[in-house]
């Protein structure tokens, strides 16, 4: 699947909505900054890792991991989380 396939574009649109509606304003801001900077250029594998963060991780845990207040478990400690962390510390 190419990085610009219709399937990937649909996934990006779903993530754009989901990421902007995390449940807390702080997470909406963090994820929004990340999506503005990177969503259009994420590979299929990175999209999968981002989907896992958006769908499986509770807001409180996500915020702690994204801001570096707590270490993420290995399953979630990915390049995508590191990209979010870089923007949260900027």
PECOR-V63478 format. One record per residue. N is the residue number from 0. OMEGA is omega in degrees with one decimal (999 if undefined). Layout:
BEGIN
<<N;OMEGA> <N;OMEGA>>
END
This chain:
BEGIN
<<0;179.9> <1;-177.8> <2;179.5> <3;-179.2> <4;178.4> <5;179.6> <6;179.4> <7;178.2> <8;176.5> <9;177.3> <10;178.8> <11;179.1> <12;177.7> <13;178.7> <14;177.4> <15;177.5> <16;-176.5> <17;-178.9> <18;178.8> <19;-178.2> <20;-177.3> <21;-178.3> <22;175.3> <23;-179.0> <24;-179.0> <25;179.2> <26;177.0> <27;179.9> <28;-179.8> <29;-177.4> <30;178.1> <31;177.7> <32;179.0> <33;-177.7> <34;177.4> <35;-175.9> <36;-166.6> <37;-170.3> <38;-175.9> <39;-175.2> <40;178.9> <41;174.8> <42;178.3> <43;-179.7> <44;177.8> <45;175.6> <46;178.0> <47;179.8> <48;177.7> <49;176.9> <50;178.5> <51;177.6> <52;-177.0> <53;-172.8> <54;-171.3> <55;-171.0> <56;175.9> <57;-177.1> <58;-176.5> <59;178.4> <60;-179.8> <61;-178.2> <62;179.5> <63;-179.2> <64;-176.1> <65;-179.0> <66;178.5> <67;178.7> <68;176.3> <69;178.2> <70;177.2> <71;172.2> <72;-175.5> <73;-179.4> <74;-175.9> <75;-177.3> <76;-172.7> <77;176.3> <78;-179.1> <79;177.1> <80;179.2> <81;177.2> <82;177.7> <83;179.4> <84;179.2> <85;179.7> <86;-179.3> <87;-179.7> <88;-177.5> <89;999>>
END
